[in-house]
Amino acid sequence: MSPWRQRLKWAVYALLFLDFILYLVQDIESASYTLDARSDLLEVLAAYVTSIDLIAWFALILLFELETYVLAGRSWTGANKWAVHGVRLLCYVAILHTSLSYDIALREFQDPERLPAAADVCGYTEGWSFLRNRDYIEIDAGNCAVIGDGPEFFALSDDAVVTDRAGLEEGLILAWTDLIESVSWLLIVFATEVAVRVKQAASGHGALPFAIERIKIALYCLILAIALYWGSKGEILYLWDELVWVLGFRFIDWNIRDWRGWRQRLSVSPSAA
């Protein structure tokens, strides 16, 4: 990999870490609306699901960087092998937890509690929040008559969060995109794992590496399409996040490609004969 591409790659990794900080701040702000003194551990984990997810993904991409570039061609042995496997397992548990949380959120939008018909949400000024496009607005006497369009209002789960019909339909679409995006990334990381193992076991010739690359490109396109939809809803941070993560995993793909090229050159060199 050329020096300029190396510098760009580590700049992207630095942006991914900054990305985590931005989402952590966002999760802390959202948690103030969804958590209270009665919240249990599962509810806390759900509130910080994005930050937990990003920690796992950041650790995972660094492990892939070690395997495909820094320590390419070397095998983990002894305690290092088990430590890496342990970290990788924790990462996958966290990522699966994220997908499960998105599934739970989707179910909340699919089966909300219908509230009594009303012209506004002025009956919910005591500790309730109004949800629209991922943003929580604390309901008070000053805004209750102007946020939301009655007469249909819905309560989401047990979080003292209310939304109207438009907010429910919008939230349902966003919940579906969250789940699809999460599953797409799971498929990408699974394909990356397969690609790395193929390179470790052989020179990577044949149809499998080509098929893996095409599948991953299709998944990247799906993720970017979802990101553009989020951007159209004003979620610029989400759009930025997906662009940076796709670029980060493309660097891993380029590492694998360079690794394959190095092994192919080694296999045909006179010294290898």
C-alpha positions as CSV (number, residue, x, y, z in Angstrom):
1,M,0.0,0.0,0.0
2,S,1.4,3.4,-1.0
3,P,2.4,5.9,1.7
4,W,-0.4,8.3,0.8
5,R,-3.0,5.6,1.1
6,Q,-1.5,4.6,4.5
7,R,-1.8,8.1,5.7
8,L,-5.4,8.3,4.4
9,K,-6.2,5.0,6.1
10,W,-5.1,6.1,9.5
11,A,-6.8,9.5,9.1
12,V,-10.0,7.5,8.4
13,Y,-9.5,5.4,11.5
14,A,-9.0,8.6,13.5
15,L,-12.3,9.9,12.1
16,L,-13.9,6.7,13.2
17,F,-12.8,7.4,16.8
18,L,-14.1,10.9,16.6
19,D,-17.3,9.4,15.3
20,F,-17.6,7.4,18.4
21,I,-17.2,10.5,20.7
22,L,-20.0,12.3,18.7
23,Y,-22.4,9.4,19.1
24,L,-21.6,8.9,22.8
25,V,-22.6,12.6,23.4
26,Q,-25.8,11.9,21.4
27,D,-26.6,8.8,23.4
28,I,-26.1,10.6,26.7
29,E,-28.5,13.3,25.6
30,S,-31.1,10.7,24.4
31,A,-30.7,8.6,27.6
32,S,-31.9,11.6,29.7
33,Y,-35.3,11.1,28.0
34,T,-35.5,7.3,28.0
35,L,-33.9,6.4,31.3
36,D,-35.0,7.0,34.9
37,A,-34.3,5.6,38.4
38,R,-36.4,2.5,37.6
39,S,-34.4,1.6,34.4
40,D,-32.8,-1.8,34.6
41,L,-29.5,-2.9,33.0
42,L,-31.1,-4.0,29.7
43,E,-32.7,-0.6,29.3
44,V,-29.4,1.1,30.0
45,L,-27.7,-1.0,27.4
46,A,-30.4,-0.3,25.0
47,A,-30.1,3.5,25.6
48,Y,-26.3,3.3,24.9
49,V,-26.6,0.7,22.1
50,T,-25.0,3.0,19.5
51,S,-21.9,3.7,21.6
52,I,-21.5,0.1,22.6
53,D,-21.9,-0.9,18.9
54,L,-19.2,1.6,17.8
55,I,-16.8,0.4,20.5
56,A,-17.2,-3.2,19.1
57,W,-16.9,-2.1,15.5
58,F,-13.8,0.0,16.2
59,A,-12.1,-2.9,18.0
60,L,-13.1,-5.3,15.2
61,I,-11.7,-3.1,12.4
62,L,-8.4,-2.7,14.3
63,L,-8.2,-6.5,14.6
64,F,-8.8,-6.8,10.9
65,E,-6.1,-4.2,10.3
66,L,-3.7,-6.3,12.4
67,E,-4.5,-9.5,10.5
68,T,-4.5,-8.0,7.0
69,Y,-1.7,-5.5,7.2
70,V,0.4,-5.1,10.4
71,L,0.8,-8.8,11.0
72,A,-0.3,-10.1,7.6
73,G,0.8,-13.7,7.0
74,R,1.5,-14.4,10.7
75,S,-0.5,-16.7,12.9
76,W,-1.8,-15.9,16.4
77,T,-0.3,-18.3,18.9
78,G,-0.6,-19.1,22.6
79,A,-2.2,-16.5,24.9
80,N,-2.3,-13.9,22.1
81,K,-4.5,-16.2,20.0
82,W,-7.0,-16.7,22.8
83,A,-6.9,-13.0,23.7
84,V,-7.7,-12.0,20.2
85,H,-10.5,-14.7,19.9
86,G,-11.9,-13.4,23.2
87,V,-12.0,-9.8,22.1
88,R,-13.5,-10.8,18.7
89,L,-16.2,-12.8,20.5
90,L,-17.1,-9.8,22.7
91,C,-17.3,-7.6,19.7
92,Y,-19.7,-10.0,17.9
93,V,-21.8,-10.2,21.1
94,A,-22.1,-6.4,21.2
95,I,-22.9,-6.2,17.5
96,L,-25.6,-8.9,17.8
97,H,-27.0,-7.0,20.8
98,T,-27.3,-3.9,18.6
99,S,-29.3,-5.9,16.0
100,L,-31.5,-7.3,18.8
101,S,-32.1,-3.8,20.2
102,Y,-33.0,-2.5,16.7
103,D,-35.5,-5.4,16.4
104,I,-37.0,-4.5,19.8
105,A,-37.3,-0.9,18.7
106,L,-39.0,-2.0,15.5
107,R,-41.5,-4.0,17.4
108,E,-42.3,-1.0,19.6
109,F,-43.2,1.0,16.5
110,Q,-45.2,-1.9,15.1
111,D,-47.3,-2.3,18.2
112,P,-47.5,1.1,20.0
113,E,-50.1,1.9,22.7
114,R,-52.9,4.0,21.3
115,L,-53.6,7.0,23.6
116,P,-57.0,8.6,24.0
117,A,-57.9,10.9,21.1
118,A,-56.8,14.5,21.7
119,A,-56.1,17.7,19.7
120,D,-52.7,18.1,21.3
121,V,-50.3,16.6,23.8
122,C,-51.0,19.0,26.6
123,G,-52.2,16.1,28.8
124,Y,-48.7,14.8,28.8
125,T,-46.6,17.6,30.3
126,E,-45.6,15.7,33.4
127,G,-42.4,13.9,32.4
128,W,-43.3,13.0,28.8
129,S,-41.3,13.6,25.7
130,F,-42.4,13.9,22.0
131,L,-40.5,11.9,19.4
132,R,-40.0,13.0,15.8
133,N,-37.2,12.0,13.5
134,R,-35.1,10.5,16.3
135,D,-35.3,13.8,18.2
136,Y,-36.9,13.9,21.7
137,I,-38.7,17.1,22.7
138,E,-39.6,17.5,26.4
139,I,-43.3,18.4,26.5
140,D,-44.3,21.4,28.6
141,A,-47.1,23.9,28.7
142,G,-45.3,26.2,26.3
143,N,-45.0,23.8,23.4
144,C,-47.6,21.1,24.0
145,A,-50.2,22.8,21.7
146,V,-47.9,23.2,18.7
147,I,-46.0,19.9,18.6
148,G,-47.7,16.9,17.1
149,D,-50.9,16.6,15.1
150,G,-53.9,15.1,16.7
151,P,-56.2,13.4,17.2
152,E,-54.1,10.2,17.0
153,F,-51.2,9.9,19.5
154,F,-49.2,6.8,20.5
155,A,-47.0,5.8,23.5
156,L,-43.9,3.9,22.7
157,S,-43.0,1.2,25.2
158,D,-42.8,2.3,28.8
159,D,-40.4,5.2,28.2
160,A,-43.0,8.0,28.6
161,V,-42.4,8.9,24.9
162,V,-45.3,9.9,22.7
163,T,-45.6,10.6,19.0
164,D,-48.4,11.3,16.5
165,R,-49.4,9.3,13.4
166,A,-46.8,11.0,11.2
167,G,-44.1,10.4,13.7
168,L,-45.1,6.8,14.1
169,E,-45.0,6.1,10.4
170,E,-41.7,8.0,10.1
171,G,-40.3,6.1,13.1
172,L,-41.4,2.8,11.6
173,I,-39.4,3.4,8.4
174,L,-36.4,4.6,10.4
175,A,-36.6,1.5,12.6
176,W,-36.7,-0.8,9.5
177,T,-33.6,1.0,8.0
178,D,-31.8,0.7,11.3
179,L,-32.4,-3.1,11.4
180,I,-31.5,-3.6,7.7
181,E,-28.4,-1.5,8.0
182,S,-27.3,-3.5,11.1
183,V,-27.9,-6.9,9.4
184,S,-26.0,-5.6,6.3
185,W,-23.0,-4.8,8.4
186,L,-23.1,-8.2,10.0
187,L,-23.1,-9.8,6.6
188,I,-20.1,-7.6,5.6
189,V,-18.1,-8.5,8.6
190,F,-18.9,-12.2,8.1
191,A,-17.8,-11.9,4.5
192,T,-14.6,-10.2,5.6
193,E,-13.9,-13.0,8.1
194,V,-14.3,-15.6,5.3
195,A,-12.1,-13.6,3.0
196,V,-9.3,-13.4,5.7
197,R,-9.6,-17.1,6.4
198,V,-9.4,-17.9,2.7
199,K,-6.2,-15.8,2.4
200,Q,-4.7,-17.5,5.4
201,A,-5.4,-21.0,4.1
202,A,-4.4,-20.5,0.5
203,S,-3.3,-18.0,-2.1
204,G,-6.9,-16.9,-2.6
205,H,-7.3,-18.1,-6.2
206,G,-10.7,-19.1,-7.6
207,A,-14.2,-17.8,-7.6
208,L,-14.8,-17.4,-3.9
209,P,-12.7,-14.2,-3.3
210,F,-14.4,-12.7,-6.4
211,A,-17.9,-13.6,-5.2
212,I,-17.2,-12.2,-1.7
213,E,-16.0,-8.9,-3.1
214,R,-19.1,-8.6,-5.3
215,I,-21.4,-9.4,-2.4
216,K,-19.7,-6.8,-0.2
217,I,-20.0,-4.1,-2.9
218,A,-23.7,-4.8,-3.1
219,L,-24.0,-4.5,0.7
220,Y,-22.0,-1.3,0.7
221,C,-24.4,0.2,-1.9
222,L,-27.4,-0.8,0.2
223,I,-25.9,0.8,3.3
224,L,-25.0,4.0,1.4
225,A,-28.6,4.1,0.0
226,I,-29.9,3.9,3.6
227,A,-27.4,6.6,4.6
228,L,-28.6,8.9,1.9
229,Y,-32.2,8.4,3.1
230,W,-31.1,9.3,6.6
231,G,-29.3,12.4,5.2
232,S,-32.5,13.4,3.5
233,K,-34.2,13.4,6.9
234,G,-31.6,15.9,8.2
235,E,-29.5,13.2,9.9
236,I,-26.1,14.4,8.6
237,L,-24.2,12.7,11.3
238,Y,-25.7,9.3,10.4
239,L,-24.8,9.9,6.7
240,W,-21.3,10.9,7.6
241,D,-20.9,7.9,9.9
242,E,-21.8,5.4,7.2
243,L,-19.5,7.1,4.6
244,V,-16.5,6.9,7.0
245,W,-17.3,3.3,8.0
246,V,-17.7,2.1,4.5
247,L,-14.3,3.7,3.6
248,G,-12.7,2.1,6.6
249,F,-13.8,-1.3,5.6
250,R,-12.8,-0.7,2.0
251,F,-9.3,-0.2,3.4
252,I,-9.5,-3.6,4.9
253,D,-10.6,-5.0,1.5
254,W,-7.6,-3.3,-0.1
255,N,-5.4,-4.8,2.5
256,I,-6.7,-8.2,1.7
257,R,-6.3,-7.6,-2.1
258,D,-2.7,-6.4,-1.5
259,W,-2.1,-9.5,0.7
260,R,-3.4,-11.7,-2.1
261,G,-1.2,-10.1,-4.7
262,W,1.9,-10.5,-2.4
263,R,1.2,-14.2,-2.0
264,Q,0.6,-14.7,-5.7
265,R,3.9,-13.0,-6.5
266,L,5.7,-15.1,-3.8
267,S,4.2,-18.3,-5.3
268,V,5.7,-17.6,-8.8
269,S,9.0,-16.1,-7.7
270,P,12.2,-18.1,-8.5
271,S,13.1,-18.4,-4.9
272,A,9.7,-20.0,-4.2
273,A,10.4,-22.8,-6.7
